[in-house]
């Protein structure tokens, strides 16, 4: 469980460093949500 939490925190840090602004973070989260929604529709 600790490994999973560490992996999540590390990937979240990479996502934040990839975005220059708060707007960029919002756009990234929106895209991630759309992909999850699309995956749910396919099942």
C-alpha positions as CSV (number, residue, x, y, z in Angstrom):
1,X,0.0,0.0,0.0
2,X,2.9,2.4,0.8
3,X,4.4,1.7,-2.6
4,X,1.1,2.6,-4.3
5,X,0.9,5.8,-2.4
6,X,4.5,6.7,-3.2
7,X,3.9,5.9,-6.9
8,X,0.8,8.1,-6.9
9,X,2.5,11.0,-5.2
10,X,5.5,10.8,-7.6
11,X,3.3,10.8,-10.7
12,X,1.2,13.6,-9.3
13,X,4.4,15.6,-8.8
14,X,5.4,15.0,-12.4
15,X,2.0,16.1,-13.6
16,X,2.3,19.4,-11.6
17,X,5.8,20.1,-12.9
18,X,4.5,19.6,-16.4
19,X,1.9,22.3,-16.0
20,X,3.0,25.9,-15.8
21,X,-0.2,27.4,-14.4
22,X,-3.2,26.5,-12.4
23,X,-5.2,26.6,-15.6
24,X,-2.9,23.9,-17.1
25,X,-3.6,21.7,-14.1
26,X,-7.3,22.1,-14.6
27,X,-7.0,21.2,-18.2
28,X,-4.9,18.1,-17.4
29,X,-7.5,17.0,-14.8
30,X,-10.3,17.5,-17.3
31,X,-8.5,15.4,-19.9
32,X,-7.9,12.7,-17.4
33,X,-11.6,12.7,-16.4
34,X,-12.6,12.5,-20.0
35,X,-10.4,9.4,-20.5
36,X,-11.9,7.7,-17.4
37,X,-15.4,8.5,-18.7
38,X,-14.6,7.1,-22.1
39,X,-13.2,3.9,-20.6
40,X,-16.3,3.5,-18.5
41,X,-18.6,3.9,-21.5
42,X,-16.7,1.2,-23.4
43,X,-17.4,-1.4,-20.7
